[in-house]
Amino acid sequence: MSNYQLYSLLSPTSDFDQNLVCDVLVIGGGPAGTWAAWSAASNGAKVALVDKGYCGTSGCAAASGNGVWYIPPDSQAREAAMLSREALGGFLSNRDWMQQVLNQTYTNVNLLAEWGYPFPVDEEGKPYCRSLQGPEYMAIMRKQIKRAGVKILDHSPALQLLVDAEGAVAGATGVNRQSGEKWVVRAGAVIIATGGCAFLSKALGCNVLTGDGYLMAAEAGAEMSGMEFSNAYGISPAFSFVTKTLFYNWATFTYEDGTPIPGAASQKGRSVIAQTLLTQPVYAILDQATEDMRSHMRKAQPNFFLPLDRAGINPFTQRFTVTLRLEGTVRGTGGIRIVDFTCATSVQGLYAAGDAATRQLICGGFTGGGSHNAAWAISSGYYSGKSAAEYAQKLGEWGRQRSVQAVGEAGLTNNSQHQINTEEVIKATQAEVFPYDRNNEAIVAGEVDVGIYGDTPALVAKAKGIPTRLISQEQVGMNAWLIGKKNGPRSLAELKGQKVATSKGSYLHRYLIGLLQKSGLSDRVTVVHLLPSEAQAALERGDVAAIAAATGTGPLLKSKGYPVIDEATKHPDLPGTSVTVATVAFLAKHPDFPQKWNQIKQASVKNIKVNPEAYYKFHTEVSGYPIDVIKASFPLEQFPEEPFPTQGLQLLEGTKKFLVSQKLAKSDFKLNDWIVPQQ
Ligand SMILES: Cc1cc2nc3c(=O)[nH]c(=O)nc-3n(C[C@H](O)[C@H](O)[C@H](O)COP(=O)(O)OP(=O)(O)OC[C@H]3O[C@@H](n4cnc5c(N)ncnc54)[C@H](O)[C@@H]3O)c2cc1C
């Protein structure tokens, strides 16, 4: 397309009712967008900000309020702050980024105090700056950006980005929802601050958060990052949409009959709530909040109590039904990839901030709820505004006048040839993103081609008729540990009448059921199903008497003084194996995969046996477990060089027979028919 054609697409004679030209266009007017606009304007840029709703009341911070990661510059306090979620996030965060965000958030929150934000003060007159009430916060931000000269277009969603002949982003177009008028803003740089995506789940403040910014950025060629960590759910009363979750830390979650649900908790127990909700209602009562706390809680988060008050429920003394509502990337982590400290994206001229940008840099794979999200919105907003202003100023007048074209193709415009039934699209999208159990059993759903996992789930899937083939065994003789709670049972006999947790369908499950059967305890111990992290949390809280723990966790708990009641390696038939399986469809396309896989595996195993210390050091670094725990979990003799060692096949056959006899596997089959023949 020639420059003339590009320009003619959006010439002043084109059909836009409002034409604006500026240095920096900010899309979205929540905390991230307003900090970005303020920062760009303070750096001398001419700035326009467009919001889908009314900047100051739209978005989730305005409706909900935010606890903030506000840590004074004390090195010990900062170190503790960085450490607090590092392991939970799988060590995927970046300390340089965390330090930057802690610094910037501290500076900017102090600025809010100077601007008149009414922080409460303690008896010594010191302000408490770790919490921001949404309406007051956002009203101040609106006032400040207006003061800085930012032009605000309310009720004006952006629908598509504009790019120049080189593909650099150069503005956006959209519509005014109230007047129906179309607008175009040409800009030297654009910042996407459209918040996260909760896709109309009705979670508090999320009605405007449909992921428009992700779509617009992707259409301009931007990359995403951390989207595998985008499935956060908030707890709310089943009859309301208030997803303020902090106070559920003091809740007991129960079944309908009032018995506590083992492992269910707001933190490290939310997927137990999800699992239970799949089959029955879940009740909560805030009975763990002390009398002193109760009145303080009402003052701190009045909106938490509104729906309960309306329903005439006293949450401290009466149980009420709860549910989980999707908050997606609003509290989950993924978003537009940020390439450096300027908050630039992978596309020239395009910046991202707040929930629209990946938060992986400070949260890793874990939610930033309760503190980090607010800090990220403030800091990434500030950095993106400053950098976008500098970039646009370098482009000068040319940046605002260059030839541009719109790149929106899907969803937000009506350029498409196809008629779209909006309701159907919404329904189909929600069916994909709402259900709690979507992320499980990816290989079963055909979303994964090759999996390396425990023999039990692989056998159960095969027995169910899932078309897979077995390529090799990776670890043979894997131990499992039966760990008791502190000051709890020390022997199998003492488990009578108690609850023991395991992950359903895992090799731990097979070990535990086998052990209880051997010990004549099958009918005398209640087995509850929890994910590993939740089982550990339940053990620490004393909710369960013992857990079956896997490699890593077992030796770690042992080193922390938890009693080891039993180990799988004490019984010849109970240790597990880990296996590699591939789908039949994948192997049809890649018939030489098994051979290549086994060649690489053989070379790797030889290598780690020659240099075990280097292997253990590497494993320690990537897993975050201490080296002694890794050594106890992964003895070198458990890694066979051949694809199927005799002991491995014996264990696999024994496990299969056991699973079939227990009706945990649907039907029997011959291992030989499953194994890919070796060439
Ligand atoms: C109930 C609840 C409680 C929370 N509590 C905390 C907490 O205690 N601590 C914490 O750290 N975090 C918390 N969060 C998360 C926190 O509120 C967000 O991380 C933060 O608001 C992100 O700011 P943002 O500016 O990126 O997004 P938002 O505040 O959501 O603002 C996005 C803005 O973009 C606008 N927009 C969307 N699409 C378009 C478009 N196409 N064109 C123009 N504008 C558009 C929206 O109208 C909105 O104004 C909570 C979230 C919820 C839902």
The ligand as a Gaussian input file, in Angstrom:
#p B3LYP/6-31G(d) Opt

LIG

0 1
 C      -12.552000      -7.008000      43.678000
 C      -11.119000      -6.671000      43.410000
 C      -10.276000      -6.343000      44.466000
 C       -8.934000      -6.037000      44.224000
 N       -8.121000      -5.745000      45.283000
 C       -6.801000      -5.525000      45.068000
 C       -5.925000      -5.247000      46.152000
 O       -6.336000      -5.196000      47.305000
 N       -4.604000      -5.020000      45.871000
 C       -4.115000      -5.074000      44.593000
 O       -2.911000      -4.907000      44.393000
 N       -4.937000      -5.301000      43.551000
 C       -6.251000      -5.537000      43.751000
 N       -7.080000      -5.759000      42.684000
 C       -6.539000      -5.627000      41.324000
 C       -6.344000      -4.138000      40.961000
 O       -7.545000      -3.456000      41.170000
 C       -5.888000      -4.016000      39.509000
 O       -4.678000      -4.707000      39.362000
 C       -5.699000      -2.553000      39.097000
 O       -6.912000      -1.877000      39.139000
 C       -5.119000      -2.466000      37.692000
 O       -5.202000      -1.165000      37.198000
 P       -5.418000      -0.918000      35.631000
 O       -5.420000       0.537000      35.448000
 O       -4.457000      -1.742000      34.870000
 O       -6.851000      -1.555000      35.322000
 P       -8.327000      -1.055000      35.726000
 O       -8.331000      -0.400000      37.047000
 O       -9.220000      -2.223000      35.580000
 O       -8.666000       0.037000      34.620000
 C       -8.767000      -0.297000      33.255000
 C       -9.484000       0.822000      32.538000
 O       -9.411000       0.583000      31.127000
 C      -10.654000       0.947000      30.550000
 N      -10.818000       0.248000      29.262000
 C      -10.993000      -1.078000      29.039000
 N      -11.089000      -1.324000      27.714000
 C      -10.972000      -0.128000      27.090000
 C      -10.997000       0.282000      25.721000
 N      -11.178000      -0.584000      24.719000
 N      -10.835000       1.602000      25.449000
 C      -10.680000       2.513000      26.444000
 N      -10.658000       2.178000      27.752000
 C      -10.792000       0.877000      28.071000
 C      -11.678000       0.569000      31.600000
 O      -12.886000       1.286000      31.416000
 C      -10.950000       0.932000      32.894000
 O      -11.230000       2.250000      33.287000
 C       -8.434000      -6.066000      42.897000
 C       -9.282000      -6.381000      41.833000
 C      -10.617000      -6.686000      42.079000
 C      -11.506000      -7.029000      40.922000

